[in-house]
Amino acid sequence: MGIFLIVLFTNIKNLIKIGGLILITNIVFCCSLMVGYYSTSFLFKYGKNPPPISTIVNDKDANKDIYIIILDAFSSKEVLKKYFNCESRLLAYLGENGFQEHRSLSKYINTAQSLPNIFSGAVFDQKTAYKTKDIEQMQQLLPGRYLNNFAAKYEYQLKFSSFIIDKENNQLKKIFGRGSDFTIYFFSLTDRFMLYFFPSGKSSNNKGIHEIANQNIISIKKTLNQKAKNLSVHHFLTFHSAYFDKGFKESFIENLNEADEIGISIVQLILAQKPKAKIVILSDHAERGPEFDKKDSYKGILYIKN
């Protein structure tokens, strides 16, 4: 009995130490977030040329509904083959249904830089780490002057749906109340700790990402039922789900399967109701794996059906 109590007491002490370590780590983690959270330096300049989106959406499309689907971090066929020796069901489906493959528009491997560059032509100093995630400033860059002017000129109903300009999908706003950071997929270290030891648990990170996907799909369905011409852009947080019971490659394959399902279902949905619509499937960058050659992280996707 004495030995049992000693062992029990020792285990309780160890659990208290672990709990204290988790608490301290979370406090440090939150403090580090606040440093970046209250930083508002967003250093960029507008390029001399029209934004890359102008090569996709132009006057020739003025009589069509236009749907632009952004699948975050979706890699090209070349990258999928090189690092994972796999193929994408979505990319195969697009090729079978009249989509043409084009060179990726990605010039940056971070969403906060890549999307402003694609839609507004914003140019960043690669040596300067971006820190601002200011939603109000980002709303000036997305969808950007080019698409706003195009929509006004040709009487389109413009919709741009992305978590990086949506204050309601802002996790740090809920935590700190300021609402100027778009990184909604931060989740607590406690969540990470618990899922590491109990991987079958539900990650709040995955839940938030799936909620965004569902909201986007509902939004697309609404535009399909409208009589007005639609210029509709929807950003899906593919490749950001966390699978703690799997290695990097296995986790990537899980994300790829999810992204394939989302992409195929959306294209089928649009084609069924708007078969003459222009559909663009693109990614802001490719995967950024631990063993990746950085140049391969720029090799996203761009598929277009005119």
C-alpha positions as CSV (number, residue, x, y, z in Angstrom):
1,M,0.0,0.0,0.0
2,G,2.8,2.3,0.9
3,I,4.6,1.7,-2.4
4,F,1.3,2.2,-4.3
5,L,0.8,5.6,-2.6
6,I,4.4,6.7,-3.4
7,V,4.0,5.7,-7.1
8,L,0.6,7.5,-7.2
9,F,2.0,10.6,-5.6
10,T,5.0,10.6,-8.0
11,N,2.6,10.3,-11.0
12,I,0.4,13.1,-9.7
13,K,3.5,15.3,-9.3
14,N,4.6,14.5,-12.9
15,L,1.1,15.3,-14.2
16,I,1.2,18.6,-12.4
17,K,4.6,19.4,-13.9
18,I,3.4,18.5,-17.4
19,G,0.2,20.6,-16.9
20,G,2.3,23.5,-15.7
21,L,4.6,23.1,-18.7
22,I,1.6,23.2,-21.1
23,L,0.2,26.3,-19.4
24,I,3.5,28.1,-19.6
25,T,4.0,27.1,-23.2
26,N,0.5,28.3,-24.1
27,I,1.2,31.7,-22.4
28,V,4.5,32.1,-24.3
29,F,2.8,31.0,-27.5
30,C,0.0,33.6,-27.0
31,C,2.4,36.3,-26.2
32,S,4.4,35.6,-29.4
33,L,1.2,35.8,-31.4
34,M,0.4,39.1,-29.8
35,V,3.7,40.6,-31.0
36,G,2.9,39.7,-34.6
37,Y,-0.7,40.5,-34.1
38,Y,-0.1,44.1,-33.1
39,S,2.5,44.5,-35.9
40,T,1.0,46.4,-38.8
41,S,4.0,46.6,-41.2
42,F,2.9,45.3,-44.6
43,L,5.6,46.3,-46.9
44,F,4.8,46.1,-50.6
45,K,4.5,48.2,-53.8
46,Y,2.4,47.9,-56.8
47,G,4.1,46.4,-59.9
48,K,4.4,48.3,-63.1
49,N,2.4,45.7,-65.1
50,P,-1.3,44.8,-64.7
51,P,-2.0,42.1,-62.1
52,P,-1.6,38.4,-63.2
53,I,-5.4,38.0,-62.9
54,S,-5.7,40.2,-66.0
55,T,-4.3,37.4,-68.1
56,I,-7.2,35.2,-67.0
57,V,-10.2,37.5,-66.8
58,N,-10.4,40.0,-69.7
59,D,-12.8,41.6,-72.1
60,K,-13.4,38.4,-74.1
61,D,-15.2,37.0,-71.0
62,A,-17.6,39.8,-70.7
63,N,-20.7,37.8,-71.5
64,K,-20.0,34.7,-69.3
65,D,-20.4,33.8,-65.7
66,I,-17.0,33.5,-64.2
67,Y,-16.0,31.2,-61.3
68,I,-12.5,31.3,-59.8
69,I,-11.8,28.6,-57.3
70,I,-8.6,28.9,-55.2
71,L,-7.5,25.6,-53.7
72,D,-4.9,26.7,-51.1
73,A,-1.4,25.0,-51.5
74,F,-2.5,22.6,-54.2
75,S,0.6,21.3,-56.0
76,S,1.2,20.6,-59.7
77,K,1.3,17.2,-61.2
78,E,5.1,17.5,-61.4
79,V,5.4,18.1,-57.6
80,L,2.9,15.4,-56.7
81,K,4.9,12.8,-58.7
82,K,8.3,14.0,-57.5
83,Y,7.7,14.0,-53.8
84,F,4.7,11.8,-53.2
85,N,4.6,9.5,-56.3
86,C,0.9,10.0,-56.6
87,E,-1.7,11.6,-58.9
88,S,-4.6,13.9,-58.2
89,R,-8.1,12.7,-59.1
90,L,-9.1,16.4,-59.5
91,L,-6.4,17.2,-62.0
92,A,-7.2,14.1,-64.0
93,Y,-10.9,15.0,-63.9
94,L,-10.2,18.6,-65.1
95,G,-8.2,17.3,-68.1
96,E,-11.1,15.0,-69.0
97,N,-13.6,17.8,-68.9
98,G,-12.2,20.4,-71.2
99,F,-9.9,22.3,-68.8
100,Q,-6.6,23.5,-70.2
101,E,-3.5,23.4,-67.9
102,H,-1.5,26.6,-67.7
103,R,1.6,27.7,-65.9
104,S,1.0,28.6,-62.3
105,L,0.6,32.3,-61.4
106,S,2.4,31.8,-58.0
107,K,5.3,34.1,-57.3
108,Y,5.2,33.8,-53.6
109,I,4.8,30.8,-51.3
110,N,2.8,32.5,-48.6
111,T,-0.9,33.2,-49.1
112,A,-0.7,36.7,-47.6
113,Q,1.7,37.6,-50.4
114,S,0.6,35.4,-53.2
115,L,-3.1,36.4,-53.4
116,P,-2.4,40.2,-53.3
117,N,0.1,39.7,-56.0
118,I,-2.2,37.7,-58.2
119,F,-5.2,40.0,-57.8
120,S,-3.6,43.4,-57.3
121,G,-0.1,43.0,-58.6
122,A,1.4,43.7,-55.1
123,V,5.2,43.1,-55.1
124,F,7.0,42.2,-51.9
125,D,10.6,42.2,-50.9
126,Q,11.4,38.5,-50.6
127,K,14.0,39.3,-47.9
128,T,11.4,41.1,-45.7
129,A,9.2,38.7,-43.7
130,Y,5.6,39.9,-43.9
131,K,4.0,40.4,-40.5
132,T,0.9,42.3,-41.2
133,K,-2.3,40.4,-41.4
134,D,-4.5,43.5,-41.3
135,I,-7.9,42.6,-42.7
136,E,-8.8,46.2,-43.6
137,Q,-5.6,46.6,-45.6
138,M,-6.1,43.2,-47.2
139,Q,-9.6,44.2,-48.3
140,Q,-8.1,46.9,-50.4
141,L,-6.0,44.3,-52.2
142,L,-8.6,41.6,-52.6
143,P,-10.4,41.4,-54.9
144,G,-8.4,44.4,-56.1
145,R,-9.0,47.3,-58.4
146,Y,-8.8,45.2,-61.6
147,L,-11.7,42.9,-60.8
148,N,-13.7,45.7,-59.2
149,N,-13.4,47.8,-62.4
150,F,-14.1,44.8,-64.6
151,A,-17.2,43.9,-62.7
152,A,-18.5,47.5,-62.8
153,K,-17.7,47.9,-66.5
154,Y,-19.6,44.8,-67.5
155,E,-22.2,44.8,-64.8
156,Y,-21.2,41.7,-62.9
157,Q,-22.2,40.8,-59.4
158,L,-18.8,40.4,-57.8
159,K,-18.2,38.0,-54.9
160,F,-14.8,37.4,-53.3
161,S,-14.9,34.9,-50.5
162,S,-11.7,34.3,-48.5
163,F,-10.8,33.8,-44.9
164,I,-8.1,36.4,-45.1
165,I,-10.6,39.2,-45.6
166,D,-13.4,37.9,-43.5
167,K,-13.5,39.3,-40.0
168,E,-16.1,36.8,-38.9
169,N,-13.7,33.9,-39.5
170,N,-10.9,35.4,-37.5
171,Q,-9.7,33.2,-34.6
172,L,-7.5,35.9,-33.1
173,K,-10.3,38.4,-33.2
174,K,-12.2,36.0,-30.9
175,I,-9.2,35.7,-28.6
176,F,-7.9,39.2,-28.5
177,G,-10.8,41.2,-29.9
178,R,-8.9,43.4,-32.3
179,G,-9.8,41.7,-35.6
180,S,-6.7,42.5,-37.6
181,D,-5.2,39.1,-38.1
182,F,-6.4,36.5,-40.6
183,T,-4.6,33.4,-39.4
184,I,-7.7,31.4,-38.4
185,Y,-5.9,28.1,-38.4
186,F,-3.8,28.7,-35.2
187,F,-5.1,26.4,-32.6
188,S,-4.0,26.0,-29.0
189,L,-1.0,24.0,-28.0
190,T,-3.3,22.1,-25.6
191,D,-5.2,20.9,-28.7
192,R,-1.9,19.9,-30.3
193,F,-0.8,18.1,-27.1
194,M,-4.0,16.2,-26.7
195,L,-4.2,15.1,-30.3
196,Y,-0.6,13.9,-30.2
197,F,-1.5,11.4,-27.5
198,F,-5.1,10.9,-28.6
199,P,-5.0,11.3,-32.4
200,S,-8.6,10.0,-32.8
201,G,-9.8,13.3,-31.2
202,K,-11.4,16.0,-33.3
203,S,-9.1,18.9,-34.1
204,S,-10.6,22.4,-33.8
205,N,-8.3,23.3,-36.7
206,N,-9.8,20.8,-39.0
207,K,-13.3,21.8,-37.9
208,G,-12.7,25.4,-38.7
209,I,-11.3,24.5,-42.2
210,H,-14.3,22.3,-43.0
211,E,-16.7,25.0,-41.9
212,I,-15.0,27.4,-44.3
213,A,-15.4,24.9,-47.1
214,N,-19.1,24.4,-46.3
215,Q,-19.7,28.1,-46.2
216,N,-18.0,28.5,-49.6
217,I,-20.1,25.7,-51.2
218,I,-23.3,27.3,-49.9
219,S,-22.2,30.7,-51.3
220,I,-21.5,29.1,-54.7
221,K,-24.9,27.5,-54.8
222,K,-26.5,30.9,-54.1
223,T,-24.7,32.5,-57.0
224,L,-25.7,29.6,-59.3
225,N,-29.4,30.4,-58.6
226,Q,-29.0,34.1,-59.4
227,K,-30.0,35.5,-62.8
228,A,-27.4,38.3,-62.7
229,K,-24.0,37.7,-64.3
230,N,-21.6,36.4,-61.6
231,L,-17.9,37.0,-61.1
232,S,-17.4,34.7,-58.1
233,V,-14.1,34.0,-56.4
234,H,-13.9,31.4,-53.6
235,H,-10.8,30.5,-51.5
236,F,-10.7,27.0,-49.9
237,L,-8.2,26.2,-47.2
238,T,-7.2,22.8,-48.6
239,F,-4.0,21.2,-47.4
240,H,-4.3,22.7,-43.9
241,S,-6.0,19.9,-42.0
242,A,-3.9,18.2,-39.3
243,Y,-3.6,14.5,-38.9
244,F,-1.5,13.8,-35.8
245,D,-1.6,10.0,-36.1
246,K,0.2,10.1,-39.5
247,G,3.5,11.1,-40.9
248,F,4.1,13.9,-43.3
249,K,3.4,11.9,-46.5
250,E,0.4,10.1,-45.1
251,S,-1.0,13.4,-43.9
252,F,-0.5,15.0,-47.3
253,I,-2.3,12.2,-49.0
254,E,-5.3,12.7,-46.6
255,N,-5.3,16.4,-47.5
256,L,-5.0,15.6,-51.2
257,N,-8.0,13.2,-51.1
258,E,-10.1,16.0,-49.4
259,A,-9.0,18.6,-51.8
260,D,-9.8,16.3,-54.8
261,E,-13.3,15.7,-53.4
262,I,-13.9,19.4,-52.8
263,G,-12.6,20.4,-56.3
264,I,-14.5,17.8,-58.2
265,S,-17.8,18.4,-56.4
266,I,-17.5,22.2,-57.1
267,V,-16.8,21.8,-60.8
268,Q,-19.6,19.3,-61.2
269,L,-21.9,21.7,-59.4
270,I,-21.0,24.6,-61.7
271,L,-21.1,22.6,-64.9
272,A,-24.5,21.2,-64.1
273,Q,-26.1,24.6,-63.7
274,K,-23.9,26.9,-65.7
275,P,-22.3,24.8,-68.5
276,K,-21.2,27.9,-70.4
277,A,-19.5,29.5,-67.5
278,K,-15.8,30.2,-67.4
279,I,-14.2,28.2,-64.6
280,V,-10.7,28.8,-63.2
281,I,-9.1,26.4,-60.8
282,L,-5.9,27.8,-59.3
283,S,-3.7,27.6,-56.2
284,D,-1.8,30.4,-54.4
285,H,1.3,28.2,-54.0
286,A,2.3,24.5,-53.8
287,E,3.1,22.3,-50.8
288,R,6.0,23.6,-48.5
289,G,7.2,20.3,-47.1
290,P,10.3,19.9,-44.8
291,E,12.2,18.1,-47.6
292,F,11.0,20.4,-50.4
293,D,13.3,22.3,-52.8
294,K,12.0,25.8,-52.3
295,K,11.5,26.3,-56.1
296,D,9.0,23.5,-56.2
297,S,6.8,25.3,-53.6
298,Y,6.0,27.9,-56.3
299,K,4.6,25.2,-58.6
300,G,0.9,25.5,-57.9
301,I,-1.9,24.8,-60.4
302,L,-3.8,26.8,-63.0
303,Y,-6.6,25.1,-65.0
304,I,-9.0,27.1,-67.2
305,K,-12.2,26.1,-69.0
306,N,-13.4,28.9,-71.3
